[in-house]
């Protein structure tokens, strides 16, 4: 599950938004490797740029978004009331403002169920 989530987060940020860079790819590899360390990986939970900068400054090695927190910050209820474009807007800003990997909670992925 962790491997799928890492790869899906990278696909979201890199391919869809087109911000592929050495920083993003370096963070992808770092995040992947953090899953195989001797200590548990603890993610700082973030929902906007100020919360992400705070968690980065506190020394978290990786961050994770909360779809419910992002939705609430923008005035929505949890449960895919937030559009994918709005989620991507917030995620892009977070990625550009921190120096650690970011895992993105995308609810059910905004795709149609089979």
C-alpha positions, 0 to 999 in steps of 0.5 A: 500500500505504501508503495502504491501511495508513493507512486500515486502521489508522485504521478499527481504532482509530477505528471498532472501538474507538470512540475517535474524537477530534480527536487520532486524526484529526489523527494520521491526517492527519499520518501520511498527509502524512508519506508524501509528505515529502522525507525517508524516513519511519522508524517507531519499532517498538513493542509496549507503552506503555513502548516507545511512550513511549520512541520518542515521547520520542526524536522519532520522527514516527510509530510502528508496532507489530509483531504478533510483538513484541506476541504475544511480549510476551503469551506467544504465538507469532507467526502469529495466536495473539494474539486480535484483542481482545488486540491491540486492548487493547494498541493502544488503550493505546498510542494514548492514551499517545503524541502521534504517529501509530501504524500497526498490524501486524494480521497478515492482518487477522483476517478469513476468507480467500475 
